[in-house]
Amino acid sequence: MLSKIFTDLREQLKSQGLMNEVFSFVDAAHLIAKANLWEERDKAIADKYEKLNNENISKFSADPQAKIGCKGKNKYWYGYKQHTSVDMQSGLINKIAVTPANKTDAEGFAHLCPSGGASVVDKGYCVNPAPRIAKSKGVHLAAIKKNNMKGKNKDLDRWYSSIRSTYERVFSQREKRVRYRGVSKNQFAVFMSAICFNLKRISVLNIPGVSLS
């Protein structure tokens, strides 16, 4: 039901020219579950597992859908990942999704890919399936390339970074801890947060003639 409210609001914003998906900012952020995993780790060891990992964690955790995620080489968290697409014309949230933390940014792009235009993304989206998904929908993937990738253009990547910085600052203020167990409940929570964000954003834009039913 809440997903329909979010979608209806988005369609109204599109019909009034506040969201056009010509340029989209796409990013993912970690959502930390309410658990410290010490007890789960001890249970895993007692059951003869060498360590707690994504293959066995659902056997011991109170939240079987939560997983261990990793950003970079050594930044780990337990919980979920929020994937967000923002219309860069207005700063309004266009699409939002929650997945277990072990889903990559590139895999999460399937929930966010617009129907056209360009998506400005970071290094997490320069590998498949994100480029393949973008190509199938006729979307230009303006992705910062990894240092070891062929055709890396540092000047272009710096420009992409400068474009993204405004939106990264806004979303750095998001709550990163989740209150609920399971993907569906946390998806409900981010839909509610996105609806509130968009309504607040509309008031800041203060565009005459805009009406929502």
C-alpha positions in Angstrom: 0.0 0.0 0.0 2.8 2.4 0.9 4.6 1.6 -2.2 1.6 2.6 -4.2 1.4 5.9 -2.4 5.1 6.5 -3.1 4.6 5.6 -6.8 1.4 7.8 -7.1 3.3 10.8 -5.6 6.2 10.2 -8.0 3.9 10.1 -11.0 2.2 13.4 -9.9 5.6 15.0 -9.6 6.5 13.8 -13.1 3.3 15.1 -14.6 4.0 18.5 -13.2 7.6 18.6 -14.5 9.3 18.2 -11.2 10.9 14.9 -12.0 12.1 14.0 -15.5 14.9 11.3 -15.0 17.2 13.0 -17.5 20.0 12.9 -14.9 19.8 10.6 -11.9 22.0 10.4 -8.9 22.3 6.8 -7.7 23.9 5.6 -4.5 23.7 2.9 -1.8 24.1 3.2 2.0 24.4 0.6 4.8 21.6 0.0 7.2 22.8 -1.5 10.5 20.6 -4.0 12.2 20.0 -4.0 16.0 22.3 -6.8 16.9 26.0 -7.2 17.9 26.3 -10.8 16.7 28.5 -11.9 19.7 25.9 -14.4 20.9 25.3 -15.6 17.3 29.0 -16.1 16.8 29.3 -18.2 20.0 26.4 -20.4 18.8 28.1 -20.9 15.5 31.3 -22.0 17.1 29.4 -24.3 19.5 27.9 -25.9 16.4 31.3 -26.6 15.0 31.4 -23.7 12.5 34.8 -22.1 12.1 33.2 -18.6 11.8 30.0 -16.7 11.3 29.4 -15.7 7.7 26.6 -15.2 5.2 26.3 -18.8 4.4 25.3 -19.8 8.0 24.2 -16.6 9.7 20.5 -17.1 9.1 20.7 -20.3 11.3 21.7 -18.3 14.3 20.3 -14.8 13.9 17.0 -13.5 15.1 16.7 -11.7 11.7 17.3 -14.4 9.1 17.1 -11.9 6.2 19.9 -9.6 7.5 23.4 -10.3 6.1 27.0 -9.1 6.6 27.9 -6.4 4.1 31.3 -5.0 3.3 32.4 -1.6 1.9 35.9 -1.4 0.6 38.3 -4.0 2.1 37.6 -3.8 5.8 34.4 -1.9 6.6 31.8 -4.5 7.6 28.3 -4.2 9.0 25.4 -6.5 9.7 22.0 -5.7 8.3 20.7 -4.2 5.1 21.5 -1.9 2.2 19.4 1.1 1.0 19.6 1.9 -2.7 18.4 5.3 -3.7 17.9 7.2 -7.0 17.5 10.9 -6.9 16.3 13.2 -9.8 19.1 15.7 -10.1 16.9 18.4 -11.5 14.9 18.7 -8.3 16.7 16.6 -5.7 13.5 14.5 -5.2 13.8 10.8 -4.5 12.6 8.8 -7.6 13.2 5.2 -6.5 14.3 3.5 -3.3 14.8 -0.1 -2.3 16.2 -2.2 0.5 18.2 -5.4 0.1 20.2 -7.6 2.4 23.7 -6.0 3.1 25.6 -8.6 1.0 23.9 -7.4 -2.3 26.3 -5.3 -4.3 25.6 -1.8 -5.4 25.7 -3.1 -9.0 23.0 -5.7 -8.2 20.9 -3.1 -6.5 20.9 -1.0 -9.6 18.2 -3.3 -11.0 15.7 -1.6 -8.5 16.7 1.9 -9.5 17.6 2.1 -13.2 15.5 4.8 -14.9 13.8 4.4 -18.2 16.2 6.8 -20.0 18.7 9.6 -19.5 22.0 9.2 -17.6 22.7 7.8 -14.1 25.7 9.4 -12.3 27.2 6.7 -10.1 30.4 5.7 -8.2 32.8 2.9 -8.6 30.4 0.3 -7.2 28.4 0.5 -10.4 31.1 0.2 -13.0 30.9 -3.6 -13.0 28.1 -5.9 -14.1 25.2 -6.3 -13.8 24.9 -2.4 -13.6 26.3 -1.7 -17.1 24.3 -4.5 -18.6 21.1 -3.3 -17.0 21.7 0.3 -18.1 22.4 -0.7 -21.7 19.1 -2.8 -21.8 17.2 0.4 -20.9 19.1 2.8 -23.0 20.6 4.6 -20.0 24.0 6.2 -20.1 25.9 5.0 -17.0 28.1 7.9 -15.9 30.3 5.8 -13.7 33.6 6.6 -12.0 35.9 3.8 -13.0 38.2 1.8 -10.8 41.9 2.6 -11.0 42.8 -0.7 -12.8 40.1 -0.3 -15.4 40.8 0.2 -19.1 39.9 3.7 -20.4 39.9 5.4 -16.9 39.8 9.1 -17.3 40.8 10.9 -14.1 39.6 14.3 -15.2 36.2 12.9 -16.1 36.0 11.0 -12.9 36.8 14.1 -10.9 34.0 15.9 -12.7 31.5 13.0 -11.9 32.6 13.3 -8.3 32.0 17.0 -8.1 28.5 16.5 -9.5 27.8 13.7 -7.0 29.1 15.6 -3.9 26.0 17.8 -3.4 23.7 14.8 -3.2 26.2 12.7 -1.1 26.2 15.4 1.6 22.4 15.4 1.7 22.1 11.7 2.2 25.0 11.4 4.6 22.5 12.7 7.2 20.3 9.6 6.9 19.6 7.4 9.8 21.8 4.3 9.4 20.3 2.0 12.0 17.1 0.1 11.4 14.4 -0.7 13.9 12.8 -3.6 12.1 13.6 -7.2 11.1 13.2 -8.3 7.5 13.4 -6.7 4.1 9.7 -5.9 3.8 9.4 -4.0 7.1 12.5 -2.0 6.4 11.3 -1.3 2.8 8.1 0.1 4.4 10.2 2.3 6.6 12.3 3.8 3.7 9.2 4.4 1.6 7.8 6.4 4.5 11.0 8.3 4.9 11.2 9.0 1.1 7.6 10.3 1.0 8.3 12.7 3.9 11.6 13.8 2.3 9.9 14.5 -1.0 7.0 16.5 0.6 9.5 18.5 2.6 11.6 19.0 -0.5 8.6 20.3 -2.5 8.0 22.9 0.2 11.7 24.0 0.0 11.5 24.3 -3.8 8.4 26.5 -3.4 7.3 26.2 -7.0 4.1 28.0 -7.8 1.2 26.1 -9.3 2.2 22.7 -7.9 -0.6 20.7 -6.4 -0.8 17.2 -5.1 -4.0 15.1 -4.8 
